[in-house]
């Protein structure tokens, strides 16, 4: 984690280091109170080492093994995506507010790791590309769908979905992903 820097208001000169994230009292009562500033991501030493080679990838998790939700199997794996026409499918049923916000932030052309979770061997199964940005998820309005949300309104939908396409089927995931994504320059947060 980047170290926080302390600056004294109204004084010029070199920054003094202080306890991470805390306000401190000044030793001289005549000085202005100290404040703490967070460095921008571009200022951190890890990003300076990466230079302009910084890439960001989303992590999209899915459950590759059968799981019934309200009588419907909600399993979806990288193999299921590969079997879809044009290897493209929607990502629907997201019912977590933070995940929804991330989904809405995904932009056309960005890439994401397709992560298998809740299975015998969890991990990155492949790489996908965003081919259509977020729009209202129709499953929130379908009473027969396991992702139905009676509190969501058509004029102000709560939930979104997007479309993604399979980019890489990984047999040996770690080697293949590292080969296709320059992970030596990837900052993991």
Secondary structure, DSSP 8 states (H G I E B T S, - for coil): ----EEEETT--S--B--STT-----SSTTS--EEEE---GGGSHHHHHHGGG----EEEEE--S--EETTEE----HHHHHHSGGGEEEE-----HHHHHHHHH--TT-EEEEEE-SSTT-EEEEEEEEEEEEEE-GGGG-TTSTT--TT-BTTB-S-EEEEEEEEEE-SSHHHHHHHHS-GGG----
